[in-house]
Amino acid sequence: MKALVTGASSGIGRDISRYLSKKGYDLILVARREDRLLELKSQLKTNVKVIVLDLSKTENCFKLYEMTKDENIDFLVNNAGFGVCGKFCDTPIEEELRLIDTNIKAMHILFKLYLKDMVKRNSGCVLNVGSSAGFMAGPVFSSYYASKNYVVRMTEAVYEELRRDKSNVKLSVLCPGPVNTEFNQVAKVNFAIGGLSSEYVAKYAVEKALKGKMIIIPGKLMKFTKFIQHFSSEKLTTRVSYYIQKRRNERSADK
């Protein structure tokens, strides 16, 4: 068995890699930071190949596929991504475009290329890493929320296509709430509620994905929050989202 994990150098990607290795998967680890990847490789007992690429560059997404298309990937984890926090008119457009290239374009390209191979073999599993942000709008974090909406809706749509084709390929999207990773420092946010451990989220996500669960939401709080959204208007949900995100920014500024 072989898995390919993008964004494997830290956080959820790193811990999914660790858990997949424990389950016996050989791994192809992809990220920009070679030192982090090599450190992770040294901790794993299965065979590991390290590929250092910046997936915000479109040509590197196609390069990655060409480098690995003959590896018969059984499990793809589309995890590479980051956030840009701040009011839409204040955030640097260069960073937002890099976010779109990473969170949306890279995810889309790799998802499509590897999924087509899996469909031909009629086996395999894809886990796209979204977020609970993918269920709503996110004032003061708008680009990130919008990118995760893309990940969630794309996964749902293709899931239904596979189901109607009676494909044996499993497809899931992971939608956690706050998780304790360095993502928070990079995006310069500080969550108002305690986050789940990335180790717990990783294990939960892999097990649910292997069972073919379409939307994976770790933690009772986020499941409850998702349920409550059914009874709220879009306008109210967006106002609540703004209040929560504003508090996160204020808490971050105080640190």
Backbone torsions as a table, in degrees:
resi	resn	phi	psi	omega
1	MET	NA	141.8	-177.4
2	LYS	-138.4	135.9	179.5
3	ALA	-124.0	146.4	174.0
4	LEU	-117.0	126.6	-177.1
5	VAL	-123.4	121.1	173.7
6	THR	-92.8	156.6	-176.4
7	GLY	61.0	39.5	-171.1
8	ALA	-86.8	-1.3	-172.5
9	SER	-80.3	-13.0	-178.4
10	SER	-160.3	170.6	170.7
11	GLY	57.0	-137.3	-176.2
12	ILE	-61.9	-41.4	179.5
13	GLY	-60.6	-43.5	178.2
14	ARG	-62.2	-45.6	-175.3
15	ASP	-76.3	-28.5	171.1
16	ILE	-64.9	-40.5	177.9
17	SER	-60.6	-44.7	178.9
18	ARG	-60.9	-43.5	-177.2
19	TYR	-70.3	-40.2	177.7
20	LEU	-63.1	-37.9	177.5
21	SER	-63.1	-41.7	177.3
22	LYS	-60.5	-30.5	179.9
23	LYS	-84.6	1.2	174.3
24	GLY	99.5	7.5	-180.0
25	TYR	-79.8	133.1	162.2
26	ASP	-72.7	152.1	-169.3
27	LEU	-129.2	145.3	165.4
28	ILE	-115.8	114.0	-176.1
29	LEU	-103.4	129.3	-175.0
30	VAL	-126.2	130.0	173.9
31	ALA	-170.7	179.8	-179.5
32	ARG	-87.1	-25.2	-171.5
33	ARG	-99.7	101.8	-175.5
34	GLU	-63.4	-39.6	-177.9
35	ASP	-61.1	-40.2	178.7
36	ARG	-66.3	-41.1	-179.5
37	LEU	-65.6	-41.8	-179.7
38	LEU	-67.9	-36.0	176.2
39	GLU	-63.2	-44.0	178.3
40	LEU	-64.1	-43.7	179.0
41	LYS	-55.8	-40.1	-178.1
42	SER	-66.5	-17.6	-177.7
43	GLN	-93.8	-8.9	-173.0
44	LEU	-104.2	148.8	-175.1
45	LYS	-97.4	-18.4	177.7
46	THR	-87.0	173.3	179.6
47	ASN	-69.1	134.4	-176.4
48	VAL	-132.8	130.7	172.6
49	LYS	-112.3	131.5	-179.9
50	VAL	-103.2	129.7	176.2
51	ILE	-126.8	119.8	-177.8
52	VAL	-97.8	111.1	-179.1
53	LEU	-147.6	147.1	171.7
54	ASP	-96.6	105.4	-174.2
55	LEU	-78.7	-0.7	172.6
56	SER	-73.1	-13.4	176.2
57	LYS	-95.7	116.8	-173.1
58	THR	-53.8	-41.1	-178.1
59	GLU	-61.9	-28.3	179.4
60	ASN	-72.6	-27.8	176.6
61	CYS	-65.5	-45.6	177.7
62	PHE	-68.4	-34.9	177.5
63	LYS	-63.1	-43.6	179.1
64	LEU	-59.6	-45.2	179.6
65	TYR	-62.2	-44.4	179.9
66	GLU	-61.9	-34.0	-179.6
67	MET	-72.6	-23.0	-170.4
68	THR	-125.8	1.4	-172.6
69	LYS	-63.9	-21.6	179.5
70	ASP	-94.8	8.1	-177.4
71	GLU	-85.5	-7.4	-176.7
72	ASN	52.7	64.9	-179.2
73	ILE	-65.9	124.4	179.0
74	ASP	-90.3	-27.4	-173.9
75	PHE	-142.3	115.2	176.3
76	LEU	-104.4	127.7	174.1
77	VAL	-113.8	107.0	-179.5
78	ASN	-89.1	87.9	-169.9
79	ASN	-114.8	-19.3	-175.3
80	ALA	-56.9	132.8	179.1
81	GLY	172.7	165.1	177.3
82	PHE	-157.2	173.0	-178.1
83	GLY	-122.1	153.5	173.9
84	VAL	-124.1	117.2	-173.6
85	CYS	-103.8	142.9	178.5
86	GLY	138.3	165.3	177.0
87	LYS	-62.6	144.4	-173.5
88	PHE	-54.4	-40.2	-178.2
89	CYS	-76.1	-10.4	-176.7
90	ASP	-104.0	-22.0	-174.3
91	THR	-78.5	144.9	-178.6
92	PRO	-66.0	127.3	-177.6
93	ILE	-64.6	-29.8	179.0
94	GLU	-62.0	-40.4	179.0
95	GLU	-69.7	-37.7	179.1
96	GLU	-65.9	-39.3	178.3
97	LEU	-67.5	-35.9	175.8
98	ARG	-67.0	-36.1	175.6
99	LEU	-62.3	-45.7	179.2
100	ILE	-62.2	-41.5	178.9
101	ASP	-63.1	-35.6	-177.7
102	THR	-85.6	-54.8	-172.8
103	ASN	-72.4	-29.5	-175.9
104	ILE	-111.2	-60.1	-173.8
105	LYS	-63.7	-47.3	-179.0
106	ALA	-64.0	-44.0	177.6
107	MET	-57.9	-46.6	-177.1
108	HIS	-62.8	-47.1	-177.4
109	ILE	-62.3	-50.8	-177.3
110	LEU	-67.2	-40.5	177.0
111	PHE	-55.5	-50.7	-176.4
112	LYS	-65.6	-47.6	-175.1
113	LEU	-65.5	-47.5	-178.3
114	TYR	-73.9	-33.7	179.1
115	LEU	-64.0	-40.9	179.1
116	LYS	-58.0	-39.4	177.3
117	ASP	-66.6	-41.3	179.2
118	MET	-64.5	-40.5	179.5
119	VAL	-62.6	-39.5	177.6
120	LYS	-62.2	-38.7	179.3
121	ARG	-82.1	-15.6	-176.1
122	ASN	59.4	40.1	176.1
123	SER	-160.8	158.2	177.8
124	GLY	128.3	172.6	-177.2
125	CYS	-144.5	132.9	176.1
126	VAL	-119.9	129.4	174.1
127	LEU	-119.1	106.9	173.7
128	ASN	-88.2	130.3	-178.5
129	VAL	-92.5	108.6	176.7
130	GLY	-100.9	-131.5	-179.0
131	SER	-175.1	160.0	170.7
132	SER	-62.2	-20.7	174.9
133	ALA	-61.7	-21.3	-178.9
134	GLY	-72.5	-3.4	-179.1
135	PHE	-101.1	0.5	-173.8
136	MET	-156.8	176.9	172.5
137	ALA	-86.7	156.5	-176.2
138	GLY	-133.2	79.1	175.7
139	PRO	-54.0	139.9	-178.6
140	VAL	73.1	3.6	174.9
141	PHE	-152.9	35.3	-163.4
142	SER	-62.3	-43.9	-176.2
143	SER	-65.3	-40.8	179.8
144	TYR	-65.0	-49.2	179.4
145	TYR	-58.5	-44.8	-179.4
146	ALA	-62.2	-39.3	-179.7
147	SER	-65.4	-36.7	-179.2
148	LYS	-76.8	-27.2	170.1
149	ASN	-59.5	-41.7	178.7
150	TYR	-60.4	-46.7	-178.8
151	VAL	-61.2	-45.7	-178.4
152	VAL	-64.3	-51.1	-175.0
153	ARG	-68.6	-36.4	176.6
154	MET	-62.7	-44.9	179.8
155	THR	-62.5	-44.5	179.9
156	GLU	-60.2	-43.5	-177.7
157	ALA	-64.8	-46.2	-178.2
158	VAL	-70.6	-32.5	174.8
159	TYR	-55.5	-45.3	-178.9
160	GLU	-67.8	-36.4	176.1
161	GLU	-61.3	-44.5	179.6
162	LEU	-65.6	-39.8	-179.9
163	ARG	-62.3	-43.6	-179.0
164	ARG	-69.7	-26.9	176.3
165	ASP	-84.2	-0.3	-178.4
166	LYS	56.6	38.1	179.0
167	SER	-75.8	147.5	175.9
168	ASN	-88.2	-0.1	178.3
169	VAL	-73.4	132.0	179.7
170	LYS	-94.8	139.9	-177.1
171	LEU	-138.4	128.7	-178.3
172	SER	-140.9	158.5	171.4
173	VAL	-127.7	127.5	179.4
174	LEU	-87.9	126.3	-176.4
175	CYS	-128.9	71.3	179.6
176	PRO	-79.9	161.9	167.2
177	GLY	-84.8	-146.8	179.1
178	PRO	-58.4	133.2	177.1
179	VAL	-127.9	139.6	-178.0
180	ASN	-78.6	89.4	178.5
181	THR	-138.2	174.5	178.8
182	GLU	-75.5	-4.9	173.5
183	PHE	-52.1	-39.5	-176.3
184	ASN	-62.0	-38.8	179.1
185	GLN	-71.4	-40.2	-179.8
186	VAL	-63.4	-43.6	-178.7
187	ALA	-81.2	-9.2	179.9
188	LYS	61.2	49.0	175.3
189	VAL	-126.6	156.1	177.4
190	ASN	-134.7	109.4	-172.1
191	PHE	-67.8	140.6	-178.1
192	ALA	-74.8	-22.2	177.9
193	ILE	-115.4	153.8	-178.2
194	GLY	-63.7	140.3	-179.6
195	GLY	-91.2	159.3	174.0
196	LEU	-77.0	158.5	175.5
197	SER	-74.7	144.0	179.9
198	SER	-66.9	-27.8	177.2
199	GLU	-63.6	-43.7	178.8
200	TYR	-65.1	-45.9	-178.7
201	VAL	-61.7	-40.7	-179.3
202	ALA	-62.0	-50.4	-179.6
203	LYS	-62.1	-45.6	-179.6
204	TYR	-60.2	-44.5	-177.0
205	ALA	-64.2	-46.2	-177.9
206	VAL	-63.1	-45.9	-177.7
207	GLU	-64.3	-41.9	178.8
208	LYS	-68.7	-38.0	179.2
209	ALA	-63.7	-41.6	179.8
210	LEU	-66.2	-20.2	176.3
211	LYS	-91.9	-2.1	176.5
212	GLY	83.8	19.8	178.1
213	LYS	-68.2	128.1	-175.6
214	MET	-71.8	-58.2	-179.7
215	ILE	-108.7	121.0	-176.4
216	ILE	-108.9	115.9	-179.0
217	ILE	-122.3	101.6	178.5
218	PRO	-74.4	144.9	173.8
219	GLY	90.3	134.8	-177.9
220	LYS	-66.7	-35.0	-177.5
221	LEU	-62.2	-45.7	-178.3
222	MET	-71.1	-32.7	175.1
223	LYS	-62.3	-42.6	179.2
224	PHE	-65.8	-42.5	179.2
225	THR	-60.6	-42.8	178.1
226	LYS	-62.7	-38.9	178.8
227	PHE	-64.4	-43.8	-178.2
228	ILE	-63.0	-30.4	-179.3
229	GLN	-59.0	-27.4	-179.7
230	HIS	-63.2	-21.6	-175.2
231	PHE	-106.2	7.8	-178.6
232	SER	-116.0	148.2	175.6
233	SER	-74.5	158.9	177.7
234	GLU	-60.2	-38.7	-178.2
235	LYS	-65.5	-43.1	179.4
236	LEU	-66.3	-43.4	179.6
237	THR	-60.2	-40.2	-179.7
238	THR	-68.6	-36.9	177.7
239	ARG	-66.0	-41.0	177.5
240	VAL	-64.7	-41.7	178.3
241	SER	-60.2	-41.1	178.4
242	TYR	-62.4	-43.8	-178.6
243	TYR	-63.0	-43.2	-179.9
244	ILE	-65.3	-45.6	-177.7
245	GLN	-67.2	-36.5	178.3
246	LYS	-62.7	-41.1	178.2
247	ARG	-64.8	-38.7	178.2
248	ARG	-60.7	-43.3	-178.4
249	ASN	-66.0	-40.2	178.9
250	GLU	-65.2	-40.2	178.8
251	ARG	-66.0	-37.6	178.3
252	SER	-66.3	-40.2	-179.0
253	ALA	-66.4	-27.2	-179.2
254	ASP	-76.9	-15.2	-174.5
255	LYS	-84.8	NA	NA
